Amino acid sequence: MKLHTLKNIKLYIQITSSFLKMYTLLIEYCLTLLILIVTVKINFSKLKLIKSYLKSIFLDKLNGLAMLSIEYEILEHLIIKL
């Protein structure tokens, strides 16, 4: 009878240790996933900042080019009248 109980205890320990290993892996995966999500959110927020910065730079340049084009057309119009 003791042998039977020892086998049960050994089986219980094996099951418990395998469960603990799987539980530990699950916790590691969850923590890794959380870190990845935070990293992705940070990268996208930086990307948004870069995008808005580049957009403002290009808008300034486009406004400058539009002003040059308008001034050039006005100057051509004045030269033709003279």
C-alpha positions in Angstrom: 0.0 0.0 0.0 2.8 2.4 0.7 4.2 1.8 -2.7 0.9 2.8 -4.3 0.9 6.0 -2.2 4.4 6.8 -3.2 3.6 6.4 -6.9 0.6 8.7 -6.4 2.8 11.3 -4.6 5.4 11.0 -7.4 2.8 11.4 -10.0 1.3 14.4 -8.1 4.7 16.0 -8.0 5.3 15.5 -11.7 2.0 17.0 -12.6 2.5 19.9 -10.2 6.0 20.6 -11.6 4.8 20.5 -15.2 1.9 22.7 -14.3 4.2 25.2 -12.6 6.5 25.2 -15.7 3.6 25.9 -18.0 2.3 28.6 -15.7 5.7 30.2 -15.5 5.9 30.2 -19.4 2.4 31.7 -19.6 3.5 34.5 -17.2 6.7 35.1 -19.2 4.7 35.3 -22.5 2.2 37.7 -21.0 4.9 40.0 -19.7 6.7 39.8 -23.0 3.5 40.7 -24.8 2.8 43.6 -22.5 6.3 45.0 -23.1 5.9 44.6 -26.9 2.6 46.4 -26.8 4.0 49.3 -24.8 7.0 49.5 -27.2 4.8 49.6 -30.2 2.7 52.3 -28.7 5.8 54.4 -27.9 7.1 53.9 -31.5 3.8 54.9 -33.0 3.6 58.0 -30.9 7.1 59.0 -32.0 6.2 58.2 -35.6 3.2 60.6 -35.2 5.4 63.3 -33.8 7.9 62.9 -36.7 5.0 62.9 -39.2 3.6 66.1 -37.9 7.1 67.7 -37.8 7.8 66.8 -41.4 4.3 67.9 -42.5 4.9 71.3 -40.9 8.3 71.7 -42.6 6.9 70.7 -46.0 3.9 73.0 -45.6 6.3 75.9 -44.9 8.3 75.1 -48.0 5.1 74.7 -50.1 3.8 78.1 -48.9 7.2 79.7 -49.8 7.1 78.1 -53.3 3.5 79.3 -53.8 4.4 82.8 -52.8 7.4 82.7 -55.2 5.1 81.5 -58.0 2.6 84.2 -57.4 5.2 86.9 -57.2 6.8 85.7 -60.4 3.4 85.8 -62.2 2.8 89.3 -60.9 6.3 90.4 -62.0 5.8 88.9 -65.5 2.4 90.7 -65.7 4.1 94.0 -64.8 7.0 93.5 -67.2 4.6 92.8 -70.1 2.6 96.0 -69.3 5.8 98.1 -69.4 
